[in-house]
């Protein structure tokens, strides 16, 4: 009995030691877990909760989570790159962050930054170039929106290097890219400079003027500059969509017989203003853009035509019209003879 009692006491002591060790290990694990989560929470909080400063960073295409963590640390937006990597794995963001330009603040938490990078909420700004705007109006609009320095923009228009075939054939001079800054709504990075903005608009033009467009221009015996010049005139003359191909047919018919285009829009381009009625003096201005006194097309476009006007220039309606007249409601009437034109004029103008 005594031997059994000693063995029992020994086993009991071992059991108590084992339980005590397990409890101690458990306590240590709990403490470590608590410390770990405190560490995570502490390093997930904003670097500076009171900061109002914006910090812009760029995440290049193909950048991994570890590299992104380093970029954020260098920008002083997060405290510990290891916490960023770990939290990215926990949240399921690892490998799914999107490239782009982002604007953050030190007042943002790690979770906020990760979510923005995951959703791809890049730091961009939008601007819209309406159809029919010329370089002067485009410059004014972009400058008013704080996107460009007008002088730098003008230098890029005249002398900037842009790798597009149509730029090589554009008329040299301060208005070299007239007609090619495609009218569209754009979303650009906030760090985009004057060259970047111009290049973006030229790239959009290159997408609109396709290989089929080049082939059609060649079929018409026209250069791309001639097509866009004609399209720009159509853009400024037309107000109603269905009139565009018909107005185009009038100009094509006049070009075919060597008849001056007599477009008010080209004279308004020379004047730099939209006069509702041109004077006789206006139509006698000595300029290669004055289609009242020159035959054929002016040297270059007078504005940025939209897709519909470009299409109309390439695919005019099949008519014998040589004249058109604005009715005053945005639409036009068309005639084959000057006599009929005068009748319409008496009906709608006088």
C-alpha positions in Angstrom: 0.0 0.0 0.0 2.8 2.4 0.8 4.5 1.7 -2.5 1.3 2.2 -4.4 0.7 5.5 -2.5 4.2 6.8 -3.4 3.6 5.9 -7.1 0.3 7.6 -7.0 1.7 10.7 -5.5 4.5 10.8 -8.0 2.0 10.4 -10.9 -0.2 13.0 -9.4 2.7 15.5 -9.1 3.7 14.8 -12.7 0.1 15.4 -13.8 0.0 18.7 -11.9 3.3 19.7 -13.4 2.1 18.9 -16.9 -1.2 20.7 -16.3 0.7 23.7 -14.8 3.1 23.7 -17.8 0.2 23.5 -20.2 -1.6 26.4 -18.4 1.6 28.4 -18.4 2.2 27.7 -22.1 -1.5 28.6 -22.8 -1.0 31.8 -20.9 2.2 32.6 -22.8 0.4 31.9 -26.1 -2.5 34.1 -25.1 -0.1 36.8 -24.1 1.8 36.4 -27.4 -1.4 36.4 -29.4 -2.6 39.5 -27.6 0.8 41.2 -28.1 0.7 40.2 -31.8 -2.7 41.6 -32.4 -1.7 44.8 -30.5 1.3 45.0 -32.7 -0.9 44.5 -35.8 -3.4 47.1 -34.6 -0.8 49.6 -33.6 0.9 49.3 -37.0 -2.4 49.4 -38.8 -3.4 52.8 -37.4 -2.8 56.1 -39.3 0.8 57.3 -39.2 -0.5 60.8 -38.4 -4.3 61.0 -37.6 -4.2 64.8 -37.7 -2.5 65.1 -41.1 -4.3 67.1 -43.9 -1.5 66.7 -46.4 -2.1 64.7 -49.6 0.7 62.3 -50.7 0.7 61.0 -54.3 2.3 57.7 -55.1 2.6 55.7 -58.4 2.3 51.9 -58.4 3.8 50.6 -61.6 2.2 47.8 -63.6 3.4 44.4 -62.3 4.3 45.6 -58.8 4.0 42.9 -56.2 2.7 43.3 -52.6 6.2 43.5 -51.1 7.2 46.2 -53.5 4.0 48.1 -52.8 4.7 47.9 -49.1 8.2 49.4 -49.6 6.7 52.2 -51.7 4.2 53.0 -48.9 6.9 53.0 -46.3 9.1 55.3 -48.3 6.2 57.7 -48.6 5.7 57.4 -44.8 2.1 56.2 -45.3 2.5 53.0 -43.3 4.8 52.0 -40.4 5.8 48.4 -41.1 5.9 46.7 -44.5 5.6 43.2 -42.8 2.3 44.2 -41.4 1.1 45.4 -44.8 2.1 42.0 -46.3 0.5 40.0 -43.6 -2.7 42.0 -43.5 -2.9 41.8 -47.3 -2.9 38.0 -47.0 -5.4 37.9 -44.2 -7.8 40.2 -46.1 -7.3 38.4 -49.4 -5.8 41.4 -51.1 -2.4 39.9 -51.8 -1.7 39.8 -55.5 -4.9 41.8 -56.4 -3.7 45.3 -56.0 -4.0 47.6 -59.0 -1.4 49.7 -60.7 -2.0 53.5 -61.1 -1.5 56.8 -59.4 -3.0 57.2 -56.0 -3.5 60.1 -53.5 -3.3 59.1 -49.8 -3.0 60.8 -46.5 -1.1 59.9 -43.3 -4.5 60.2 -41.6 -5.6 57.0 -43.4 -5.5 53.6 -41.8 -3.8 50.6 -43.3 -7.2 49.0 -44.1 -8.3 52.2 -45.9 -5.1 52.2 -48.0 -5.3 48.5 -48.8 -9.0 48.8 -49.9 -8.2 51.8 -52.2 -5.3 49.9 -53.8 -7.5 46.8 -54.2 -10.4 48.7 -55.7 -8.1 50.7 -58.0 -9.4 54.1 -56.9 -6.6 55.9 -58.6 -5.8 59.6 -58.4 -7.3 60.9 -61.6 -9.1 63.9 -62.9 -11.6 64.2 -65.8 -11.9 66.8 -68.5 -14.1 67.1 -71.6 -13.2 68.6 -74.9 -16.5 69.3 -76.8 -16.7 68.7 -80.5 -15.9 71.7 -82.7 -13.5 73.3 -80.2 -10.3 74.7 -81.8 -6.9 74.8 -80.2 -7.5 78.3 -78.8 -10.7 77.2 -77.0 -9.1 73.9 -75.9 -6.2 75.7 -74.4 -8.5 78.2 -72.6 -10.6 75.4 -71.2 -7.7 73.3 -69.9 -6.0 76.3 -68.4 -9.2 77.4 -66.6 -9.4 73.9 -65.1 -5.8 74.2 -63.9 -4.6 71.3 -66.0 -2.0 73.1 -68.2 0.3 76.1 -68.5 -0.9 77.7 -71.7 2.7 78.6 -72.8 4.0 75.1 -72.3 0.9 73.7 -74.0 1.5 75.9 -77.0 5.1 74.9 -77.2 4.1 71.2 -77.2 1.5 71.8 -79.9 4.0 73.4 -82.2 7.2 71.5 -81.5 6.4 68.5 -79.2 7.5 65.0 -80.4 4.5 62.6 -80.9 4.9 59.3 -82.5 1.9 59.2 -84.8 2.0 59.1 -88.6 -0.7 61.8 -89.0 1.4 64.2 -87.0 4.2 63.9 -89.6 1.9 65.3 -92.3 0.2 68.0 -90.2 0.9 71.6 -91.3 3.8 73.0 -89.4 3.3 76.1 -87.2 1.6 77.1 -83.9 -1.6 75.3 -84.9 0.1 72.1 -86.1 -2.2 69.8 -84.2 -5.4 71.6 -85.0 -8.1 69.0 -85.7 -6.2 66.1 -84.1 -6.9 66.8 -80.4 -9.9 64.5 -80.4 -13.0 65.8 -78.6 -13.8 63.4 -75.9 -14.1 63.0 -72.1 -10.8 62.0 -70.7 -9.6 60.6 -67.4 -5.9 61.3 -66.7 -3.5 61.0 -63.8 -3.3 64.1 -61.7 0.5 64.3 -62.5 -0.1 64.4 -66.2 1.8 67.2 -67.9 1.0 69.2 -71.0 2.8 66.6 -73.3 0.9 63.7 -71.6 -2.5 65.4 -72.1 -1.8 66.1 -75.8 -0.5 62.6 -76.4 -3.7 61.2 -74.8 -5.9 63.1 -77.2 -3.7 62.2 -80.2 -3.9 58.5 -79.1 -7.7 58.7 -79.0 -7.7 60.2 -82.5 -5.5 57.3 -83.7 -8.1 54.9 -82.4 -11.0 56.7 -84.2 -9.2 57.1 -87.5 -8.7 53.4 -88.3 -7.0 51.6 -91.1 -10.3 51.5 -92.8 -10.4 55.3 -92.6 -7.0 55.5 -94.3 -8.1 53.2 -97.0 -11.3 55.2 -97.6 -9.3 58.4 -97.8 -7.0 56.9 -100.4 -10.0 55.8 -102.3 -11.3 59.4 -102.3 -7.9 60.6 -103.4 -7.5 62.6 -100.2 -4.8 62.9 -97.6 -5.6 62.4 -93.9 -5.1 66.2 -93.4 -7.6 66.9 -96.2 -10.2 64.6 -94.7 -9.8 66.1 -91.2 -9.9 69.6 -92.7 -13.2 68.8 -94.4 -14.5 67.1 -91.4 -13.7 70.1 -89.2 -15.7 72.4 -91.6 -18.6 70.0 -91.5 -18.4 69.9 -87.7 -18.7 73.7 -87.5 -21.5 73.9 -90.2 -23.7 71.1 -89.1 -26.1 71.2 -86.1 -28.3 68.3 -86.9 -26.8 64.8 -87.1 -28.6 63.8 -90.3 -27.4 66.9 -92.1 -23.7 66.0 -91.8 -23.4 63.6 -94.7 -25.5 65.8 -96.9 -23.4 68.9 -96.1 -20.4 66.8 -96.8 -21.9 65.9 -100.3 -22.2 69.6 -101.0 -18.5 70.2 -100.3 -17.4 67.1 -102.2 -19.5 68.2 -105.2 -18.0 71.7 -105.1 -14.5 70.3 -104.8 -15.1 68.1 -107.8 -16.0 71.0 -110.1 -13.5 73.5 -108.7 -16.2 75.7 -107.0 -15.2 77.6 -103.8 -16.6 76.0 -100.7 -17.7 79.4 -99.4 -18.0 78.1 -95.8 -18.7 80.8 -93.2 -17.0 78.5 -90.6 -13.6 79.1 -92.2 -14.0 82.8 -92.1 -15.1 82.7 -88.5 -11.9 80.7 -87.8 -9.9 83.6 -89.2 -11.8 86.1 -87.2 -11.5 84.1 -84.0 -15.2 84.6 -83.2 -18.5 83.2 -84.1 -20.3 86.0 -85.9 -23.9 85.0 -86.7 -23.8 86.9 -90.0 -20.6 87.7 -92.0 -20.2 91.0 -93.7 -19.0 91.3 -97.3 -15.7 92.7 -95.9 -15.3 89.5 -93.8 -15.7 87.3 -96.9 -12.9 89.3 -98.6 -10.2 88.7 -96.0 -7.0 87.7 -97.6 -6.2 84.4 -96.0 -5.6 80.8 -97.2 -8.4 79.8 -94.8 -10.9 82.1 -96.5 -12.9 79.6 -98.7 -14.8 82.5 -100.3 -11.7 83.5 -102.2 -9.7 80.3 -102.5 -10.6 77.1 -104.4 -10.3 73.8 -102.6 -9.7 73.2 -98.9 -7.8 75.5 -96.5 -4.3 74.4 -95.4 -5.5 72.6 -92.3 -8.5 71.9 -90.0 -10.3 74.7 -88.3 -11.4 72.7 -85.2 -11.5 69.2 -83.7 -14.2 67.2 -85.5 -16.0 64.4 -83.8 -16.4 60.9 -85.0 -19.6 61.6 -86.9 -18.2 64.5 -88.9 -15.1 62.4 -89.8 -17.4 59.7 -91.0 -19.4 62.2 -93.0 -16.3 63.5 -94.7 -15.3 60.0 -95.7 -18.8 58.9 -96.7 -20.8 61.8 -98.1 -24.4 61.3 -99.1 -25.0 60.7 -102.8 -26.5 64.0 -104.0 -26.2 66.6 -106.7 -26.5 69.5 -104.1 -24.2 72.5 -104.4 -25.9 74.8 -101.9 -27.2 74.6 -98.4 -28.8 77.2 -96.1 -29.4 77.2 -92.3 -33.1 77.4 -91.5 -32.6 79.0 -88.1 -33.7 75.9 -86.1 -30.4 74.1 -86.5 -31.3 72.2 -89.6 -30.5 73.0 -93.2 -32.2 73.0 -96.6 -30.3 71.9 -99.7 -30.5 72.8 -103.4 -28.9 71.9 -106.7 -29.3 75.3 -108.2 -28.5 78.9 -107.2 -32.0 80.0 -108.0 -33.5 77.4 -105.6 -31.0 78.6 -103.0 -32.2 82.2 -103.4 -35.8 81.0 -103.0 -34.9 79.3 -99.8 -33.0 82.4 -98.6 -36.0 84.5 -99.2 -38.1 82.0 -97.3 -35.9 81.5 -94.3 -33.7 84.6 -94.1 -35.5 87.7 -95.5 
